[in-house]
Amino acid sequence: MLRTLTPLEARVLGVLVEKQATVPDTYPLSLNALVAGCNQKTARDPVMSADDADVLVAVDSLKSLSLLIESSGSRVARYEHNLQRGLVVPGQATAILATLMLRGPQTAAELRANGERLYRFADVSSVEGFLDELAARQPPLVVKLPRAPGSREARWAHLLSGDVVTPLASAAAAAMPEHDAVSLGELSALKAEQQRLAARVEALQAMVDQLSAELGVKPKAP
């Protein structure tokens, strides 16, 4: 079973799916292009500010999950997604998941419009059909959120990064005692940060071991 992805890991996958469709001449992506895509300020929600090291940690983690492939035979490392095979979903579902990972929760109509460059759906009902299939998976890959007050349509969100905190849930958490609100509102963020830091430490340790081996220096035991 696939583990919960960090927000940056999900963003990396979304960027790779997007750029495969929109800039095929420069795909697979170099690290510089991937970082730029993750930090892009348009068509992104939320906007991120990741550095090269952060993205490399996410890349290594996604490779271990067989969701990303590093191309060989070039002076510059290049990366491509393996989302369709890794999750065993069709191309239409891959486009939907990528749009959700890049832009956050959206209605079916918004997904059709925002993901048009990734896949052109015939109508909104086609999008809803694939959303229903993704929601019926075990475990589900998307969820239909409760309709917000004043909204005509319900929004959908991906579940690759864990459960989604809705505005209604946030309001309920705010009404709880302070210690309960903190545990509900920050637990998922703390877990994601812990995973990111652990992966970064592991990557740095591997670099130290490699440099020690190249220099013939035996690293000191911790």
C-alpha positions in Angstrom: 0.0 0.0 0.0 1.3 3.4 -0.9 2.4 5.6 2.0 1.1 9.1 2.4 3.0 11.6 0.3 4.4 14.9 1.6 2.9 18.0 0.0 6.2 18.5 -1.9 6.3 15.0 -3.2 2.8 15.4 -4.5 3.8 18.8 -6.1 6.8 17.1 -7.9 4.5 14.5 -9.4 1.9 17.1 -10.5 4.6 19.2 -12.1 6.0 16.2 -14.0 2.6 15.2 -15.4 1.9 18.8 -16.4 5.2 19.5 -18.1 5.0 16.2 -20.0 1.9 17.5 -21.7 2.8 21.2 -22.0 6.5 21.2 -22.8 7.2 17.8 -24.3 10.4 19.1 -26.0 12.1 19.6 -22.6 10.7 16.5 -20.9 11.9 14.6 -18.9 12.8 17.6 -16.7 16.1 18.7 -15.3 16.4 19.5 -11.6 16.3 23.3 -12.3 13.2 23.0 -14.4 11.5 20.8 -11.8 12.3 23.2 -9.0 11.0 26.1 -11.1 7.8 24.2 -11.7 7.3 23.4 -8.0 7.8 27.1 -7.1 5.7 28.5 -9.9 3.4 31.2 -8.7 0.6 30.8 -11.3 -1.7 27.8 -11.5 -0.5 26.6 -8.1 -2.3 26.2 -4.8 -0.6 26.5 -2.4 2.4 28.4 -3.7 5.6 26.8 -2.5 9.3 27.8 -2.1 11.4 24.7 -2.3 15.1 24.6 -2.8 17.2 22.1 -4.8 17.9 20.0 -1.8 14.3 19.7 -0.8 13.2 18.7 -4.3 16.1 16.1 -4.5 14.9 14.5 -1.2 11.4 14.3 -2.7 12.7 12.9 -5.9 14.6 10.1 -4.1 11.6 9.2 -2.0 9.4 9.0 -5.1 12.0 6.8 -6.9 11.8 4.4 -3.9 8.0 4.3 -4.4 8.4 3.6 -8.1 6.4 6.8 -8.9 9.4 8.6 -10.5 12.1 7.5 -12.9 15.6 9.1 -13.3 16.8 9.1 -16.9 20.4 8.0 -17.6 22.8 8.6 -20.5 22.9 12.4 -20.1 25.3 14.8 -18.4 22.3 16.3 -16.6 20.0 14.1 -14.6 16.4 14.2 -15.8 13.2 13.0 -14.2 9.9 11.7 -15.4 6.8 10.5 -13.5 5.6 6.9 -13.4 2.3 7.9 -11.8 0.0 6.0 -14.3 1.8 2.7 -13.8 2.6 3.2 -10.2 -1.0 3.8 -9.2 -2.5 1.6 -12.0 -4.8 4.4 -13.3 -5.7 5.5 -16.8 -4.3 8.7 -18.4 -7.5 10.5 -17.8 -7.3 9.8 -14.0 -3.6 10.8 -14.1 -4.6 14.2 -15.5 -7.2 14.7 -12.8 -4.9 13.7 -10.0 -2.2 16.0 -11.3 -4.5 19.0 -11.5 -5.7 18.4 -7.9 -2.0 18.1 -6.7 -1.1 21.4 -8.5 -4.2 23.5 -7.7 -5.9 22.0 -4.6 -9.6 21.1 -4.2 -11.8 21.9 -7.2 -15.2 21.1 -8.6 -15.6 18.8 -11.6 -16.2 21.7 -13.9 -13.0 23.4 -12.6 -11.0 20.3 -13.1 -12.2 20.0 -16.7 -11.2 23.6 -17.4 -7.9 23.7 -15.5 -6.7 20.3 -16.7 -7.6 20.9 -20.4 -4.0 20.9 -21.5 -3.4 17.6 -19.8 -6.5 15.8 -21.1 -9.5 17.2 -23.0 -12.6 15.7 -21.5 -15.8 15.7 -23.6 -18.0 17.1 -20.8 -18.2 17.5 -17.0 -20.0 14.2 -16.6 -16.9 12.4 -18.0 -14.8 14.1 -15.3 -17.3 13.0 -12.7 -17.2 9.4 -13.9 -13.4 9.2 -13.4 -13.7 10.9 -10.0 -16.2 8.4 -8.9 -13.9 5.6 -10.0 -11.0 7.1 -8.1 -13.2 7.6 -5.0 -14.3 3.9 -5.2 -10.7 2.6 -5.1 -9.4 0.8 -2.0 -7.9 2.9 -0.6 -9.6 5.8 -2.3 -7.5 8.3 -4.2 -9.9 11.2 -4.2 -12.7 12.4 -1.9 -15.8 14.5 -2.5 -15.8 17.3 0.1 -18.9 18.6 1.9 -20.4 21.4 -0.1 -19.5 24.8 1.5 -22.3 27.2 2.4 -23.3 29.3 -0.6 -21.5 26.9 -3.1 -23.5 25.4 -5.9 -21.2 22.4 -6.4 -19.0 20.3 -4.2 -15.3 20.2 -4.6 -13.0 17.2 -4.9 -9.6 16.7 -3.4 -6.9 14.0 -3.8 -5.9 11.8 -0.9 -2.3 11.0 -1.8 -1.2 13.4 1.0 -3.6 12.1 3.5 -7.0 13.3 4.7 -8.1 16.8 3.7 -8.9 19.4 6.3 -12.0 21.2 5.1 -13.2 24.7 6.2 -16.0 23.1 8.2 -13.5 20.8 10.0 -11.3 23.8 10.6 -14.1 25.7 12.2 -15.0 22.7 14.4 -11.4 22.4 15.5 -11.3 26.1 16.3 -14.3 25.6 18.6 -12.5 22.9 20.6 -10.2 23.4 23.5 -6.8 24.7 22.5 -4.9 21.4 22.9 -7.5 19.6 20.8 -7.3 22.2 18.0 -3.6 22.0 17.8 -3.6 18.2 17.5 -6.2 18.2 14.8 -4.9 21.2 12.8 -1.2 20.6 13.0 -0.8 16.8 13.2 -0.7 16.2 9.4 1.7 19.1 8.8 4.0 17.8 11.6 4.0 14.3 10.2 4.8 15.5 6.7 7.6 17.7 8.1 9.0 14.7 10.0 9.0 12.6 6.9 10.7 15.3 4.9 13.4 15.8 7.5 14.0 12.1 8.0 14.4 11.7 4.2 16.8 14.6 4.0 19.0 13.3 6.9 19.1 9.9 5.1 20.2 11.6 1.8 22.8 13.7 3.6 24.2 10.6 5.3 24.5 8.8 2.0 26.4 11.8 0.6 28.8 11.7 3.6 29.4 8.0 3.2 30.1 8.4 -0.6 32.5 11.2 0.0 34.3 9.3 2.8 34.6 6.3 0.5 36.0 8.4 -2.3 38.5 10.1 0.0 39.5 6.9 1.8 38.4 8.3 5.1 36.6 6.1 7.6 33.7 8.1 9.1 33.5 8.2 12.8 30.8 6.2 14.5 28.0 8.4 15.9 
